[in-house]
């Protein structure tokens, strides 16, 4: 019984560790924005996700109508 309990607890703690490897990567990006009241520039920063790019076939050009 103790062995079964130990296996169940070990698997419960191992699952979140495996899922954490697949978390999306993030990037910190800043841009300069002009304040409308003072006229000074401020940095506006945010954290964004980096998505995986997939390669595929090109979209065919649309034929023009005559």
C-alpha positions as CSV (number, residue, x, y, z in Angstrom):
1,X,0.0,0.0,0.0
2,X,2.9,2.4,0.8
3,X,4.5,1.6,-2.5
4,X,1.3,2.5,-4.4
5,X,0.8,5.7,-2.4
6,X,4.5,6.7,-3.1
7,X,4.0,6.1,-6.9
8,X,0.8,8.2,-7.0
9,X,2.4,11.1,-5.1
10,X,5.6,10.9,-7.3
11,X,3.6,11.0,-10.5
12,X,1.5,13.9,-9.2
13,X,4.6,16.1,-8.7
14,X,6.2,15.0,-12.0
15,X,3.4,16.1,-14.3
16,X,3.7,19.9,-13.6
17,X,7.4,19.7,-14.3
18,X,6.9,18.1,-17.7
19,X,4.2,20.7,-18.6
20,X,6.4,23.6,-17.6
21,X,8.9,22.8,-20.4
22,X,6.3,23.5,-23.0
23,X,5.4,27.0,-21.8
24,X,5.6,29.7,-24.4
25,X,8.6,32.0,-24.4
26,X,8.2,35.7,-23.8
27,X,10.0,38.8,-24.9
28,X,10.0,42.3,-23.3
29,X,9.3,45.0,-25.9
30,X,9.4,48.8,-25.4
31,X,8.3,51.6,-27.7
32,X,8.4,55.4,-27.4
33,X,5.0,57.1,-27.1
34,X,4.4,60.9,-27.1
35,X,2.4,62.2,-24.2
36,X,-0.5,64.3,-25.4
37,X,-0.5,66.7,-22.4
38,X,3.2,67.4,-21.9
39,X,4.5,66.7,-25.4
40,X,7.3,64.5,-23.9
41,X,8.2,61.0,-25.0
42,X,7.7,58.1,-22.6
43,X,8.6,54.4,-22.9
44,X,5.7,52.1,-23.0
45,X,6.8,48.5,-22.3
46,X,5.0,45.2,-22.3
47,X,5.8,41.5,-22.3
48,X,4.7,39.5,-25.4
49,X,4.6,35.8,-26.3
50,X,6.9,34.5,-29.1
51,X,4.9,32.1,-31.2
52,X,6.4,29.2,-33.2
53,X,6.5,29.9,-36.9
54,X,5.3,27.1,-39.2
55,X,6.6,26.7,-42.8
56,X,4.0,25.9,-45.4
57,X,3.0,26.4,-49.0
58,X,2.7,29.9,-50.4
59,X,-0.7,31.4,-51.0
60,X,-1.4,31.5,-54.7
61,X,-1.9,35.0,-56.3
62,X,-5.4,36.0,-57.1
63,X,-6.1,36.2,-60.8
64,X,-7.3,39.7,-61.9
65,X,-10.7,40.0,-63.6
66,X,-10.8,41.5,-67.1
